[in-house]
Amino acid sequence: MSRHLPLLQSMFPGQILLSVDQIAKCLKWSKGHVYNLSYTKKLPFPLIEGNGGVQVSIIAMADYLDTTLEPKVIEDRSVPVPDLIVAKRRGRPRGSVTRRQMAFQSALSLAIIGQELESSFEALLEEVDEFSLPDGAETCSEKFDRSKSEIERSVVKAKSALFASVLNLQLRSTEDLQYRKVVKI
């Protein structure tokens, strides 16, 4: 049985044939449009022409509404498409660095820092060597020589302390790399 037939019977009680006004009301079309379609014989349901003009069976109207308003069930005959296999790009991803490269980069940066420290301390020692006081009194020059040697000693101590810290950093970085190798294996 049609789903729309009881609705149409409740809208138009006791009627078997629907007039142009009722067809237009059901389909929400204008009466002129219904007349034009009936004249060109393009109405989607069979017409009954008689003494009352253009009429349609209430059952034919219900069948039409069932076919147009109900979603049509279409069988899914599609073939499942397998997922496409995307070829992986060769090489390492951008931004990634191997452990050897990381170790080399850290060793290189530490060597550069050490070289810069050494050159700066050598320049400091040269400045201290060039520093002199005018010879006026021997007591002043003796004091100057003593202060000069103390400055040189402090510079050498600072230099050795800084190089010890750089070596300590180098040892830590190699220990970290060895630890990472052991943990990740």
Stockholm file with secondary structure:
# STOCKHOLM 1.0

chainA/1-185         MSRHLPLLQSMFPGQILLSVDQIAKCLKWSKGHVYNLSYTKKLPFPLIEGNGGVQVSIIAMADYLDTTLEPKVIEDRSVPVPDLIVAKRRGRPRGSVTRRQMAFQSALSLAIIGQELESSFEALLEEVDEFSLPDGAETCSEKFDRSKSEIERSVVKAKSALFASVLNLQLRSTEDLQYRKVVKI
#=GR chainA/1-185 SS CCSSHHHHHHHSTTCSEECHHHHHHHHTCCHHHHHHHHHTTCCSSCCEEETTEEEEEHHHHHHHHHHHHSCCCCCCCCCCCCCCCCCCCSSCCTTCCCHHHHHHHHHHHHHHHHHHHHHHHHHHHHHHHHCCCCSSCHHHHHHHHHHHHHHHHHHHHHHHHHHHHHHHHHHHHHHHHHHHHHHHC
#=GC SS_cons         CCSSHHHHHHHSTTCSEECHHHHHHHHTCCHHHHHHHHHTTCCSSCCEEETTEEEEEHHHHHHHHHHHHSCCCCCCCCCCCCCCCCCCCSSCCTTCCCHHHHHHHHHHHHHHHHHHHHHHHHHHHHHHHHCCCCSSCHHHHHHHHHHHHHHHHHHHHHHHHHHHHHHHHHHHHHHHHHHHHHHHC
//
